[in-house]
């Protein structure tokens, strides 16, 4: 269900006010699809992990401690690779709208929300 034009504008205003009031929280809540786990990394990491398990088992069967330790390290590297997010190529923050300066007063965000709520209540029959 798509948002109406008015609802989209209100949502944009709320987002801009959040960025102005608490940029650290807004940045942490921003959806960044480039930072999510990719299927490719999971598959490659799983294959590396399986190879590490095979090397570990070979080291155990041959009673070679060094080969077993190497297999364990390869297995750990595969799990680490599969579960970490890829580093973004761009060094800057995720692209998005620029935040407007904060409103006057400590609770400008809450005051604006309360005003908009009151306005909505007045407009309804």
N, CA, C and O of each residue as an XYZ file, in Angstrom:
500
protein
N       0.840     -1.173      0.000
C       0.000      0.000      0.000
C       0.893      1.247      0.000
O       1.700      1.438      0.910
N       0.749      2.060     -0.988
C       1.584      3.247     -1.137
C       1.092      4.374     -0.233
O      -0.092      4.455      0.094
N       2.022      5.241      0.163
C       1.667      6.392      0.978
C       1.134      7.512      0.095
O       1.537      7.674     -1.057
N       0.220      8.275      0.669
C      -0.277      9.435     -0.072
C       0.821     10.500     -0.100
O       1.826     10.398      0.603
N       0.606     11.509     -0.919
C       1.596     12.574     -1.043
C       1.802     13.294      0.290
O       2.929     13.611      0.672
N       0.696     13.546      0.988
C       0.761     14.223      2.281
C       1.515     13.380      3.308
O       2.342     13.900      4.056
N       1.228     12.083      3.341
C       1.909     11.191      4.271
C       3.399     11.087      3.949
O       4.232     11.019      4.852
N       3.725     11.076      2.671
C       5.134     11.014      2.274
C       5.873     12.274      2.711
O       7.010     12.202      3.176
N       5.218     13.440      2.560
C       5.840     14.691      3.000
C       6.056     14.689      4.509
O       7.109     15.107      4.991
N       5.047     14.212      5.262
C       5.189     14.144      6.715
C       6.318     13.203      7.121
O       7.091     13.499      8.033
N       6.400     12.084      6.443
C       7.468     11.129      6.725
C       8.841     11.728      6.424
O       9.787     11.532      7.187
N       8.947     12.450      5.320
C      10.211     13.115      4.978
C      10.582     14.159      6.026
O      11.750     14.287      6.395
N       9.589     14.904      6.505
C       9.854     15.915      7.527
C      10.317     15.266      8.823
O      11.248     15.748      9.467
N       9.664     14.172      9.204
C      10.064     13.468     10.415
C      11.494     12.936     10.295
O      12.272     12.994     11.246
N      11.821     12.422      9.120
C      13.165     11.897      8.901
C      14.203     13.015      8.988
O      15.263     12.833      9.587
N      13.906     14.158      8.399
C      14.842     15.281      8.444
C      15.018     15.785      9.873
O      16.129     16.123     10.280
N      13.921     15.838     10.639
C      14.023     16.284     12.022
C      14.812     15.284     12.861
O      15.577     15.679     13.741
N      14.632     14.005     12.597
C      15.395     12.998     13.319
C      16.885     13.140     13.015
O      17.717     13.044     13.917
N      17.217     13.367     11.758
C      18.624     13.565     11.387
C      19.189     14.807     12.060
O      20.357     14.824     12.449
N      18.375     15.842     12.201
C      18.851     17.069     12.822
C      19.000     16.897     14.339
O      19.961     17.398     14.923
N      18.064     16.199     14.978
C      18.088     16.056     16.429
C      19.082     15.008     16.916
O      19.770     15.228     17.913
N      19.166     13.890     16.238
C      20.043     12.807     16.681
C      20.676     12.127     15.466
O      20.227     11.057     15.054
N      21.712     12.737     14.891
C      22.292     12.181     13.662
C      22.923     10.802     13.856
O      22.919      9.989     12.931
N      23.468     10.527     15.052
C      24.097      9.226     15.280
C      23.047      8.110     15.231
O      23.259      7.080     14.591
N      21.925      8.321     15.906
C      20.847      7.327     15.889
C      20.261      7.186     14.489
O      19.998      6.073     14.033
N      20.058      8.301     13.813
C      19.493      8.259     12.461
C      20.405      7.497     11.514
O      19.936      6.754     10.652
N      21.705      7.681     11.677
C      22.659      6.963     10.822
C      22.626      5.466     11.113
O      22.722      4.647     10.199
N      22.489      5.114     12.392
C      22.457      3.694     12.733
C      21.168      3.027     12.267
O      21.156      1.820     12.025
N      20.086      3.786     12.137
C      18.806      3.224     11.714
C      18.604      3.303     10.203
O      17.650      2.730      9.677
N      19.483      3.999      9.507
C      19.336      4.144      8.059
C      19.468      2.785      7.386
O      20.317      1.975      7.757
N      18.621      2.549      6.396
C      18.715      1.283      5.669
C      19.781      1.425      4.606
O      19.709      2.285      3.729
N      20.754      0.575      4.706
C      21.865      0.587      3.761
C      21.965     -0.806      3.168
O      22.507     -1.711      3.804
N      21.454     -0.993      1.964
C      21.423     -2.324      1.374
C      22.807     -2.823      1.008
O      23.014     -4.032      0.904
N      23.760     -1.924      0.810
C      25.109     -2.358      0.475
C      25.796     -3.029      1.656
O      26.733     -3.805      1.467
N      25.345     -2.743      2.861
C      25.982     -3.294      4.043
C      25.417     -4.623      4.489
O      25.905     -5.180      5.472
N      24.423     -5.155      3.824
C      23.830     -6.412      4.242
C      24.655     -7.584      3.740
O      25.484     -7.455      2.839
N      24.400     -8.726      4.352
C      25.136     -9.931      3.948
C      24.684    -10.346      2.557
O      23.496    -10.312      2.238
N      25.644    -10.734      1.739
C      25.309    -11.168      0.398
C      25.325    -12.687      0.327
O      26.062    -13.351      1.054
N      24.508    -13.218     -0.553
C      24.440    -14.663     -0.735
C      25.772    -15.200     -1.218
O      26.191    -16.295     -0.841
N      26.425    -14.424     -2.049
C      27.722    -14.858     -2.590
C      28.741    -15.062     -1.473
O      29.464    -16.059     -1.469
N      28.803    -14.121     -0.522
C      29.746    -14.254      0.594
C      29.410    -15.462      1.464
O      30.307    -16.156      1.942
N      28.126    -15.711      1.668
C      27.724    -16.857      2.488
C      28.128    -18.165      1.810
O      28.639    -19.075      2.463
N      27.900    -18.256      0.507
C      28.244    -19.481     -0.222
C      29.753    -19.696     -0.228
O      30.219    -20.801      0.050
N      30.515    -18.666     -0.537
C      31.977    -18.796     -0.565
C      32.505    -19.126      0.829
O      33.377    -19.982      0.982
N      31.971    -18.442      1.848
C      32.394    -18.722      3.219
C      32.062    -20.147      3.633
O      32.844    -20.787      4.335
N      30.908    -20.648      3.203
C      30.530    -22.024      3.518
C      31.464    -23.022      2.847
O      31.851    -24.020      3.453
N      31.822    -22.754      1.606
C      32.758    -23.641      0.906
C      34.133    -23.646      1.578
O      34.765    -24.695      1.703
N      34.584    -22.482      2.003
C      35.867    -22.399      2.709
C      35.778    -23.158      4.035
O      36.718    -23.852      4.422
N      34.650    -23.022      4.722
C      34.459    -23.725      5.988
C      34.481    -25.241      5.785
O      35.108    -25.964      6.559
N      33.798    -25.717      4.747
C      33.789    -27.154      4.451
C      35.198    -27.643      4.118
O      35.601    -28.726      4.544
N      35.944    -26.843      3.356
C      37.330    -27.216      3.046
C      38.159    -27.280      4.324
O      38.991    -28.174      4.484
N      37.933    -26.336      5.231
C      38.660    -26.348      6.505
C      38.327    -27.574      7.336
O      39.207    -28.159      7.968
N      37.048    -27.968      7.338
C      36.652    -29.175      8.063
C      37.334    -30.400      7.472
O      37.797    -31.274      8.204
N      37.396    -30.461      6.142
C      38.059    -31.592      5.491
C      39.545    -31.646      5.829
O      40.091    -32.723      6.074
N      40.200    -30.485      5.844
C      41.617    -30.441      6.207
C      41.783    -30.833      7.673
O      42.726    -31.546      8.018
N      40.889    -30.380      8.531
C      40.933    -30.736      9.949
C      40.785    -32.248     10.128
O      41.534    -32.861     10.889
N      39.829    -32.840      9.434
C      39.632    -34.287      9.518
C      40.833    -35.047      8.956
O      41.212    -36.092      9.485
N      41.421    -34.530      7.902
C      42.623    -35.165      7.348
C      43.763    -35.104      8.361
O      44.504    -36.074      8.518
N      43.905    -33.986      9.038
C      44.948    -33.853     10.060
C      44.720    -34.803     11.222
O      45.673    -35.353     11.774
N      43.449    -35.001     11.600
C      43.140    -35.931     12.689
C      43.430    -37.364     12.257
O      44.028    -38.140     13.003
N      42.999    -37.706     11.041
C      43.203    -39.085     10.581
C      44.690    -39.398     10.375
O      45.104    -40.539     10.580
N      45.485    -38.434      9.983
C      46.925    -38.628      9.766
C      47.723    -38.383     11.054
O      48.935    -38.596     11.090
N      47.035    -37.934     12.106
C      47.644    -37.597     13.396
C      48.742    -36.542     13.238
O      49.820    -36.637     13.825
N      48.425    -35.539     12.424
C      49.343    -34.419     12.216
C      48.702    -33.179     12.843
O      47.719    -32.643     12.331
N      49.272    -32.744     13.941
C      48.703    -31.619     14.684
C      48.714    -30.351     13.836
O      47.746    -29.590     13.847
N      49.779    -30.125     13.116
C      49.893    -28.901     12.312
C      48.804    -28.860     11.248
O      48.212    -27.807     11.011
N      48.536    -29.974     10.615
C      47.488    -30.020      9.593
C      46.108    -29.798     10.223
O      45.256    -29.140      9.626
N      45.885    -30.335     11.412
C      44.622    -30.139     12.116
C      44.415    -28.682     12.505
O      43.318    -28.142     12.363
N      45.473    -28.051     12.996
C      45.396    -26.632     13.378
C      45.156    -25.778     12.136
O      44.363    -24.838     12.176
N      45.831    -26.094     11.044
C      45.636    -25.343      9.795
C      44.191    -25.490      9.316
O      43.581    -24.516      8.874
N      43.642    -26.704      9.403
C      42.253    -26.916      9.014
C      41.290    -26.126      9.881
O      40.303    -25.575      9.392
N      41.589    -26.075     11.184
C      40.746    -25.295     12.091
C      40.806    -23.813     11.746
O      39.780    -23.133     11.760
N      41.985    -23.309     11.438
C      42.125    -21.896     11.077
C      41.402    -21.587      9.761
O      40.759    -20.544      9.641
N      41.501    -22.478      8.785
C      40.796    -22.279      7.515
C      39.281    -22.298      7.757
O      38.543    -21.496      7.185
N      38.834    -23.218      8.605
C      37.417    -23.303      8.928
C      36.945    -22.008      9.605
O      35.888    -21.480      9.261
N      37.715    -21.506     10.550
C      37.367    -20.249     11.226
C      37.341    -19.077     10.263
O      36.475    -18.207     10.361
N      38.293    -19.049      9.325
C      38.327    -17.973      8.329
C      37.093    -18.030      7.429
O      36.551    -16.992      7.047
N      36.653    -19.234      7.093
C      35.457    -19.374      6.263
C      34.210    -18.874      6.967
O      33.377    -18.199      6.363
N      34.080    -19.206      8.251
C      32.927    -18.724      9.019
C      32.979    -17.210      9.138
O      31.961    -16.535      8.983
N      34.165    -16.674      9.415
C      34.314    -15.222      9.525
C      33.944    -14.532      8.212
O      33.234    -13.527      8.215
N      34.420    -15.067      7.101
C      34.121    -14.477      5.793
C      32.623    -14.520      5.498
O      32.066    -13.573      4.942
N      31.975    -15.625      5.873
C      30.542    -15.778      5.577
C      29.678    -14.859      6.422
O      28.612    -14.438      5.973
N      30.107    -14.539      7.630
C      29.252    -13.779      8.537
C      29.544    -12.288      8.591
O      28.779    -11.543      9.202
N      30.617    -11.833      7.976
C      30.904    -10.405      7.994
C      30.298     -9.720      6.780
O      30.058    -10.336      5.741
N      30.061     -8.439      6.944
C      29.515     -7.632      5.854
C      30.661     -7.109      5.007
O      31.730     -6.805      5.535
N      30.455     -7.000      3.691
C      31.533     -6.481      2.844
C      31.787     -5.009      3.135
O      30.865     -4.257      3.453
N      33.030     -4.615      3.024
C      33.383     -3.210      3.218
C      32.938     -2.433      1.993
O      33.130     -2.871      0.859
N      32.331     -1.258      2.239
C      31.889     -0.447      1.111
C      33.088      0.222      0.461
O      34.058      0.573      1.133
N      33.013      0.392     -0.833
C      34.106      1.006     -1.587
C      34.168      2.492     -1.306
O      35.248      3.072     -1.195
N      32.997      3.105     -1.192
C      32.946      4.535     -0.927
C      33.205      4.776      0.547
O      32.701      4.041      1.396
N      33.986      5.800      0.857
C      34.349      6.062      2.235
C      33.351      6.904      2.986
O      33.435      6.976      4.212
N      32.415      7.544      2.325
C      31.502      8.451      2.982
C      30.301      7.746      3.579
O      30.148      6.531      3.448
N      29.450      8.521      4.237
C      28.243      7.945      4.800
C      27.279      7.558      3.695
O      27.448      7.989      2.554
N      26.272      6.753      4.006
C      25.314      6.361      2.975
C      24.608      7.573      2.396
O      24.357      8.565      3.080
N      24.298      7.459      1.122
C      23.649      8.579      0.472
C      22.244      8.747      1.013
O      21.577      7.773      1.364
N      21.806      9.981      1.076
C      20.472     10.265      1.603
C      20.240     11.752      1.569
O      21.010     12.514      0.985
N      19.175     12.141      2.199
C      18.845     13.566      2.237
C      19.732     14.271      3.245
O      20.167     13.676      4.231
N      19.992     15.535      2.992
C      20.761     16.307      3.950
C      19.824     16.794      5.042
O      18.677     17.155      4.775
N      20.311     16.801      6.252
C      19.478     17.179      7.383
C      19.399     18.702      7.493
O      20.370     19.415      7.242
N      18.221     19.173      7.872
C      18.040     20.595      8.118
C      18.548     20.911      9.515
O      18.626     20.013     10.353
N      18.895     22.165      9.787
C      19.330     22.507     11.129
C      18.208     22.277     12.134
O      17.024     22.350     11.806
N      18.620     21.996     13.370
C      17.646     21.688     14.421
C      16.791     22.907     14.734
O      17.242     24.046     14.611
N      15.569     22.657     15.135
C      14.654     23.721     15.528
C      15.108     24.316     16.846
O      15.901     23.719     17.575
N      14.594     25.502     17.142
C      14.946     26.151     18.389
C      14.344     25.370     19.546
O      13.240     24.838     19.433
N      15.060     25.301     20.647
C      14.573     24.588     21.821
C      15.103     23.176     21.883
O      15.577     22.614     20.895
N      15.007     22.619     23.083
C      15.542     21.276     23.291
C      14.682     20.209     22.648
O      15.203     19.260     22.062
N      13.375     20.351     22.751
C      12.481     19.294     22.269
C      11.764     19.732     20.999
O      10.548     19.572     20.891
N      12.489     20.275     20.051
C      11.882     20.733     18.812
C      11.211     19.607     18.044
O      10.158     19.802     17.437
N      11.814     18.443     18.070
C      11.260     17.292     17.363
C       9.921     16.892     17.971
O       8.942     16.696     17.251
N       9.879     16.771     19.294
C       8.644     16.365     19.971
C       7.570     17.448     19.865
O       6.390     17.142     19.698
N       7.974     18.691     19.960
C       7.011     19.783     19.839
C       6.364     19.773     18.466
O       5.152     19.951     18.348
N       7.153     19.571     17.442
C       6.620     19.526     16.084
C       5.674     18.347     15.918
O       4.617     18.477     15.301
N       6.051     17.198     16.466
C       5.166     16.035     16.392
C       3.839     16.297     17.088
O       2.778     15.957     16.565
N       3.905     16.902     18.266
C       2.677     17.206     18.995
C       1.811     18.202     18.223
O       0.589     18.059     18.182
N       2.437     19.209     17.612
C       1.682     20.176     16.818
C       1.001     19.518     15.633
O      -0.159     19.805     15.336
N       1.715     18.644     14.962
C       1.129     17.948     13.808
C      -0.002     17.034     14.245
O      -1.006     16.913     13.544
N       0.150     16.386     15.405
C      -0.905     15.520     15.915
C      -2.158     16.340     16.221
O      -3.268     15.953     15.856
N      -1.968     17.475     16.895
C      -3.103     18.348     17.219
C      -3.779     18.837     15.951
O      -5.007     18.904     15.884
N      -2.976     19.184     14.931
C      -3.535     19.659     13.664
C      -4.356     18.564     12.985
O      -5.417     18.840     12.425
N      -3.878     17.348     13.033
C      -4.623     16.230     12.432
C      -5.947     16.014     13.159
O      -6.975     15.758     12.533
N      -5.910     16.120     14.488
C      -7.135     15.921     15.258
C      -8.171     17.007     14.955
O      -9.371     16.736     14.916
N      -7.695     18.236     14.741
C      -8.618     19.327     14.422
C      -9.236     19.170     13.049
O     -10.383     19.563     12.840
N      -8.495     18.602     12.109
C      -8.989     18.440     10.736
C     -10.004     17.317     10.625
O     -10.791     17.294      9.679
N     -10.005     16.380     11.573
C     -10.946     15.251     11.487
C     -12.291     15.657     12.100
O     -12.335     16.454     13.037
N     -13.414     15.090     11.553
C     -14.750     15.438     12.090
C     -15.000     14.824     13.443
O     -16.068     15.020     14.022
